[in-house]
Structure formats: C-alpha cells, structure tokens
Amino acid sequence: MAHEEHVQSKVKKLLREESIQLWVPPYTTEDKKAGPQAMKELAERYAVQLSFDVTEVAHALEAIRAQAVKRGQGNSTYRDTGVATLELHLPQAFRQELKKNYVETKLQITTEELINKIAENYGVPYMKLILSGKQLVPGKTLEQQNVKHNSKIMVLEVNETEKKKMAVEEEKQRSQTESLKRTKKAFQILSERDGSVDPETTPFLEIADQKGNPITIPEVERRALILAMGLHEKGRALMKRKQYEAALNHLLQADEQFSKCGSQLLNSVDNYAVLQLDVAWCYRTLKSLECLTDAKQRLQTAETCFLKCYGERRERLLQIKGSTGREEVLFLRLYLLQGLVAYTEGNDQATERLLKKAEDLYGQLCLDTGKMMELMALGFTEQEARLGLRACHGNLNEAATHISQRREEKEKLRREEREKRRRRVESINTLREMGYSKKDAAKALHRTQGDLDKAFLLLLDSFQPVEAANNNRGSEDSSDLDRRDMIEQLVSLGFERGASEAALRFSGGNIQVASQLLAHHEGNLPPDILSPSPPSSLSEEPSTSSESTGYVSPGEDQMEVDLVNEVLDDIPKHEEDYLDLTLEEESEAMAQLKSYLDRGHRSQD
C-alpha cells in the first residue's frame, strides 16, 4: 500500500507543476468516465519522466482522477442537499484495490448510524471510527464531533476478522470495550487516592522523575496524568501481545487524558512523546498509513518533545541519568516512521536519509550475544543486561557496574519508601490515639505532606474527632478520671472552666485532645466549639472507607481491589521497560522500507 501511495505522490507533484486538472476534458468525459486516449498518453509520458512502470502510473492517474471527480460531485451534492461525502480508510481486508472508498451521509446522524452504513456497504463487522486521531464516540452526532464534508475517517476493526460466529465476535468486542472501561476505572481509583488509604497494603501512585524521585504537580494534573500514563501502559502491554487494534484504542484514550495536562508538564517528561510514537507505530502495524497527516503531526510532536527532554545531544540525559544509550531505540523508531511517511509522500531523498540514520542506530544498538550471556551468568536479568549494555555502549565491565549501581539506587528508593510508610503509619496511629478517625488522620497528613504537627493543627482548626464520648471513656487517657476531675485538671492548668467544659465536650471526653485544643487557641475557643455542633469530616465527597460516616459494601470494596490489581499487573516492574526493545520489529520495518526504495530504483533502471 505504501508503494501505491508513493507513486501517487510523485504523479500528483507532476500534475501540480503542469497545472493539469484530471476532472475536466480531455481527461474526463461528460459522463464522468476517463478519456482513454488522453489518460493513456499522460500515463506514458509520466512513466518515462518518473521511471516507473506505465501500468503503475496509469493506475495512479485513474485513482487521482476518480477521487477528484468524486470530490467534485460530492461538493455539488453537499451544496444542494447537505449530504456530505466522507472518505473512508478501511482495514486492508475490506479495501478495493487502488480505489478510494466513500460513504455519503448527513452530518446530523449519530456515530452508531454511520457504523451501520459502513457495515452495510463494506461488510466490516465491528469497528471504531477515528477522525484526526480521536475516536468518534457513540451517542453523539457527526456534526458534534467536528466531522465535515470530505473528512477522512479511519475505520478500525475492533476484532480480527476470521469468519468466527457472530456470538464470538460480539463477545470479543464486548470484552475489549469492557477492558478499556475497567482500565479507566482502575486508574481513576488510583488517581483519586490522596493518602487516605492504608499505607501499608494499598497502592498509592506517585509521579516520579526519570530517576524515580517523586515530583509535585497540581492535583488536577496529577489525576489526569496518572490516568493517561495508566492507559498508556495498558496499551503498551497490548502491543507486546500483538493486539494492536485494542492497543490503539487505549493509546488514543491516553492521548485525550494527556491533553488535560499543561503544556509545560508535557514538554518536561518523555511519556507524552513516547505515546505519540506508539500511536504512529500502531498505525504502521495496522497498515493504516492513510492516517498520514495525523501520523506526521504526532511524529513531529514526539521529536520536539524528545529534544526538549533529552537535549540536542542528549546532554540532559547524561546529566540526569549518567548515560544516554538506552533512549536511542526511541529515535530508531522515530526515524523509521518518519522515513515511511516521507516515502508515502514521494520524497525519496528524505526517505533514504532517514533510513540511513535508522540503519546507523540499529548497528549501534545491536548487542553482542556473548556479552549478554556473561551478564546473565552474573545474575542479571536479560532486560537488565540489554539496557545496561546499551547504556554503556557495549562495554561489558561498565555495564555490570552500571546495573549494580542502578540496583543500589532502586533499593535505596525502596528503603526510603518503606521508611516513609513506617513514619506515616506511626503518625496516623498518633492522631488516632488523639481521637481522630484513621481516614481523617490520613487525609490531614496527606495535605500537610506528612508533617504531624501541621496535620494536628489542621484537624484542630477544621475538624472534630469522630469517636463518641462513650467510646473514649474507656481509653487510657480517661479510664481513671471522671468528667469533674478532668475539668478540674484543665482549670488547674490555667484554662477557664467554661472553655474546659466545651473542649472536653468537643473532644468526646478525651482530656489529651481537650488540653491540646485549649493550648492551640490559648484558652479562647471559637464559637463553633463553644456551641455543640454535629461532627464534620475532611471531605464533602461521599466516603469510601468503612471507618467514616459513609458505608461501602464489602463487595464493592473487593471490586475496586480487583480492578486495581488487574491493571497493576500490566505496569512493568522496571522503570525503563519502554526502552527495552529486542529490535525484531524494527529490523522488519527497515527491510520493508528498503524494499520499497529498491523497488523504486529498479523501476527507474
């Protein structure tokens, strides 16, 4: 398919240079058919100029002429009736050789109605529709989703067409849709966790830099970024399983979430660039190079972002990570995809230049099998060995040292994380002993970045302990004191009797909390404490903790746990997993691109 696009690009260039309009006589007759003699002469002349086979040129000319005639007829129809013509880019199994595929429709119909039209006309059983890299969603009209007359729509077959029974196909489609929903729900749960969950047992995702150190960003962006990165990781997991249609669906959803993050954030991390590269790679694998404009824009975005994140000569990588070799696999894919786009645009010179850059990188990135085996014999994993050798440009001893250092750094981060969790558990328990719920204590610590004193002041200023007085009467703080004795003890400390009574009432009979409350307000309690009021909580949102006023059934809790565990299984254990490419697919892509160029050279001889 890429070769046909390549020939058409060359022919279009000549047509533009000579200002030839194929949709008018003598190239098109009054009944809109091809003018045989004029088209034959033009094909023969262009075949000589381009050094292509005359049959190939004739096919290209007819495809261009038919498309132009169709577009002209469609423009007239759209002006008169409002019926738009949409150009379809169908899965390969449903394409008509060297012909464009169209559907005529009003733009007020829904996505589902368009899907039914396409299924009826072309026999595609189950599909998703993509416009400029974004999926058309059910329930909305085409007009609402910016579909216009002459828009190009990519038809993405949801399931592999293998003539299976309808029930099996429907189940597979439902499964893919459900998988996407479950992935989004699970990462929404993780993105919304704010530290109020059990720090010992429940995952709480943080955004980290390229060395694994947590970074702080606004909460709204943090949630969108976690969801985007989660969908991206699921998409990458599906790519590894060669499930490219499902992968592309997840990647496009991730792209939507990334768009909610600020441009400054997107330009400072390479995740967004890698996503653009993965989307374009899926286009290539699905043979959907008709999405040429979208792929080209995504690759340009990826290159710009890589250069900002890594530096023109990878100097920022060297400063941050101490090495630069691993990330070159991303540039290998980038050059290959850019070369394929250049070829389909008819730019042979750019294609050859980009292929040469890709081949040079491939030569640098291919590893010595013997060195891989030696590192693995030392106890390193295959992934560690591959990444280590590339980071050290093939030097065995440096790679072994590098891998060991990375292990030590990761172990240090794990120790720091365990220590942070331990301190947090201790702080939560301290606040619970003062009468606050586990959930409120955890929320306060999260908001104060783990500062126990600030968390306590936050709780004192804004919130009430949730334990009832009767429950605290038996605690260690008050088991040997009756209410009168506690009041007298507070008065003896210099606090007024009325304030002491109000503080004890507010704290539910907990003298420790009451004394701290009085000390914090220097004995002058605010009116809302002096007057009894119902308890408040840290959040106005419905609680998901059984310790709070809201109630969630055990079944619902378990469902969330299952969802989270399901997606966490797809998150790679190694932070550089996205750089660990065996280069098998890249080798195939290089061979394919080289064969296209060789074919063009042979036709010119």
Steps between C-alpha positions, in 0.01 A plus 500: 500500500788737579641456147166597339486810721860575400420481127191716542701763688751520214222524239315770696814708514531492119130583458539803727812616315317480165168628641319200350142449622400137451132562577445703181523409127689344335587290806138463616205473263155654544370179656787516754692210347874507428603641161689190377738660250596801714553288812707245304728768355543665839583168667764419239662843529506496882631141509805615304551807719466304827665177382201300621311224326232652274232276652579631850481860379173435316346352818622800701359750249162326495485488883578874516252582221219291655559659840490850351179425310345347808599802707352737243173308488496485877552876531205562269282253689598650835415853382161392364386244759728519804608138444872481577754265347744335742816328382550167677830333574392141549689204651711332234269199468211725392679737261440512128827483313630847408159657558379744759201408714230745592173530684239770446303617801343788684722629778211499746503121536661331801821301508297179530303583185821564305643169623188323373536668158863393469421146616223477241708641212836337565434201724720608791338316793622693805685828494608823665524822302798733535509864388835680528618255763187522715232237525143591404292422806156340510198714577631813327434626150775532243450876496554519877834325455630736231449259209473707182435445131806327349632394842725195500381230739718209609295182544668292771381142519452422867545125455710289266284380218530125492149404396408412857143464610318822580466415865875456536568828323249686715653356814846606388379851426327517836817373666717771341253771592476364852879481526529868411231592752664293774840651430363854516304426819799339672734787428232751594489326838877519529514860382242607756676340793635778714674314775185409695543133414699251703865592433620151587283298263345726235684634192519879479649619172739791490644690205877455493786647301733303274694374802191391694480794739145632567410837350219732604245630249150651538239245610283528186800440275624219725173309459485554124865400464459180701197402291686585177811306601288206616314476170832534320653212696196281426532589133869410504420167668253426219763598240735240651226241452463613135142617568545823308135595445425481872832672576418792272165549674676530838774725362250745349315515833833572670560782252169660603605493866844643424326793330363600843853557629683826454737536207788578735458163670471313169818662372695405813436124498551254215180301564295712263759469222518122544120483476501686166764257374295200615185628327692545173657155540151349534398682180795337324427154638132527407604619152301818556739746342197677356505682835804670351426851623431384856808275508722778363379747763545249780855419391586869486358544851701201620827627352453849644421361844793255496742779416364719782513217754833348396687792347625539143797273574335308788686724747203520737481120508868479583450748783190324641579133443873495444466318165320540167500176301161352592284781364645460150246223432231769504683699234542181296122459489455872438729499194337185361150644528607837363665319210181309426298823505754666269478206261121514480534872425731417208810654659769244410790716616356546851410130515855392419647748751271381782554134415877555517465660845286205614750246364789675675314495831400139450865407458586676827212346693544138394669317786765231526325176602808383688506812717127460570562142618793607722288762677214256547747247644583763764137494614363792300175465308485506122332840517766640734776363276349652184436841655837501677701420188319765298550756777873426495525469120589131514774515767455185710678611820336843500161337442542269801596796720216708360238231568629450855482874567145517363402213729649682800319822406168318468554319829574835665175641361313193627654543847404866502146409392473235775628749757257764377214253530615397849509862619162562344345200676645625830361849438158361412498294820603805704207702362264207554604488865396864521149402391504548122395238250760320291357652183503859628848455646632368169337782302646765730848349471468487124403866482790601725751276316549277803565775757337366819487835682341678203256213452393527862451876472298446181275255683464732797412800284251334273380163616365306796605159631249237390505271806202547725549592863385160617768330291774716649397458860686169505818627336832520682472881509179509702449159658600621853340844485140607511380806315521728806857400570594567138343848513682578827826380348456734201406791727811433708700547181366856475206452261155642574238254622252571218764459234623180667149354498451593133837352404418171675159493338652568156769233544252236613649482850862464386701717740817484288324641194312753717821637655671523160193673359500758781874557470475549124229767541668646813187426701270704272297241313311606186116510511453181299684306774330679790161407347438129428479418129484179298833340402659594170737306279804580291313471175161598369517212257332165584740291703633166380634392837307281741645708785325815384137603504441358153465125442632295216406135473780243521414387147559849362829531686617167360398604149724806523785288636463255211493782243813661641689171522402419142656815355800497732596166344553686171730761653857383432726444798796669330466875456680484162290218356385730217863518382552125501448412133638184342506684163331213316210718385738783416707266284185397310400865453845589363491209256154603384599862445818395321299271269273794410801710404664212309176444312495865400865485389441186292206661324721796408773281346 
